[in-house]
Amino acid sequence: MTLLTRETSGVFAIAPTPFDDDGAVDFDSLGRLVDFYESVGVAGLTLLGQLGEAPKLSHDEASRIVGYVLDRTVLPIVVGVSAPGYAAMRALTTEVMSAGAAGVMVAPPNILRTDNQIADYYQGVAAAVGETVPLVVQDYPLSFSVVMTPSIIARIARAVPGFVMLKHEDWPGLEKISALRHLEAAGDMPRLSILCGNGGLFLDFETERGADGAMTGYCVPELLVDVVAHAAAGRREESHDIFDAHLPLLRYEQQPGIGLAVRKYVMKRRGLLTSDAQRTPRSVLSGQARSEIDYLLHRLAERDGRISLID
């Protein structure tokens, strides 16, 4: 079993949860999706995140999804275990880590306001899930309304040995990455693996600021793998060239409210999902929106030959 460390790098693709048109979990599509992620060179997968529609799943469904993916792939798997209370968080963590997960991810509840509250919360998380369980802290203030400064992230990293990875989704967040790396260089905090979200929208410069990779769900993960690999090899122009080709679709997918609908529609067009269904509450793409996405996909396919579509 591979566990997350403070040196973990690469792309951890956040997998959507496939449903059929009746709303049942579609395990056939999930299998195709996992095989596809492996084939394009991701370093790992993240399950039961926001884009996995985790709050819409029963505990049994969530457990079956994690077990199915762990049985199908050797990729390290991060599982989102955020919950209103520590008891549910502890139960799911125990279950998935026993099954072979690489670590768990916890987002802060939106009631946290002060640095002390944030630090106390994550020390409580560590006590609940276990001090040796690799922990990913999700820093996404635009969604969770909890602002984590570099100093409070450093404080948590010093206090919680299991905190090995930051899922960085602050926006704007480039200066935060630089500040964290400066704190590490000064010996004021241990090194953290930093994987970035926001659909990959800023990954071209996040890697240059010191990010180790991405943890996000852009519908063409080959782009994320390319950017991280080019950055690691010092191929700046190649990184920006391929990033620029994908930017129109990245931007379209990042629209608040419809991002998951766009992502699932593209994955259906790519033959990965049988249906682009979401569970309610959900957003629905209009016919015009689908036409716009098709246009972007066809334009992208002219510049990136890996894009093939089915009707």
Secondary structure, 3 states (H helix, E strand, C coil): CCCCCCCCCEEEEECCCCECCCCCECHHHHHHHHHHHHHCCCCEEEECCHHHCHHHCCHHHHHHHHHHHHHHCCCCEEEECCCCCHHHHHHHHHHHHHHCCCEEEECCCCCCCCHHHHHHHHHHHHHHHCCCCCEEEEECHHHHCCCCCHHHHHHHHHHCCCEEEEEECCCCCHHHHHHHHHHHHCCCCCCCEEEECHHHCCHHHHHHHCCCEEEECCCCHHHHHHHHHHHHCCCHHHHHHHHHHHHHHHHHHCCCCCHHHHHHHHHHHCCCCCCCCCCCCCCCCCHHHHHHHHHHHHHHHHHCCCCCCCC
